Amino acid sequence: MTGRGSRVVVALIVALGFGCKSDDPIGDTARGIGDNLAHTAGAPLRAQITKVGSFEGQTIANIVTDRFEMKGVLPQDPGCDSVMAETVERVNFRNVGNFGRLSTPNATCMLVGTLDLEAWWGQRQAPRGRAMNPRATAQYRVIGRDDHWTFLRGRFPLLGTVGIPGGIDMITAVPHTELCDLLHDRSVVQMEFRRRGGPPIVFMARGREECPCEGVIQPQGPRAQ
């Protein structure tokens, strides 16, 4: 490339950078993080999969690779059933789709959720940025509980900041703690994207006291009314 051509490319990049500035910090954060996730798929990782529970008939499985460990949610379909039944062939995890993909030489399973949001976010290696922590209002209803989590279904606008689309109707999971139990009798709460340390998404349970969002699941049934 000639010197003049190089200067033109640099000028275009600078111009695009200035053109992307806006007064929408939540939208800017979501777009920036989505761009950063594009390079994280990488090579498939060998995975060990163990069923540890279920949610509405879907399998909750512990997924262990040499880079991370997390709990994933597998939908009810023949591909996922085949992957879970595999005891001989290699099972791979690849960071594609919303929550990742499991595959063997004979079957493929797209995860529909994670119950280790912090671990899921960490293995994607997306930077959190340096601006203020975006906040938004979540609206939800409690749809179930198990020994570990309470499940909330509704509108969670900030899920887009961690690269999960569909925040208009999603399921989140919060642990059984004194603070998180305060969410059970509510239907509206402030949520915040944390740029430093700890879980990337939290709910403001009482003042500045936080309840972590530990899981996100894409609903498989009809849309919540």
Disulfide bonds with the S-S distance in Angstrom:
Cys80-Cys109 1.97
Cys180-Cys211 2.03
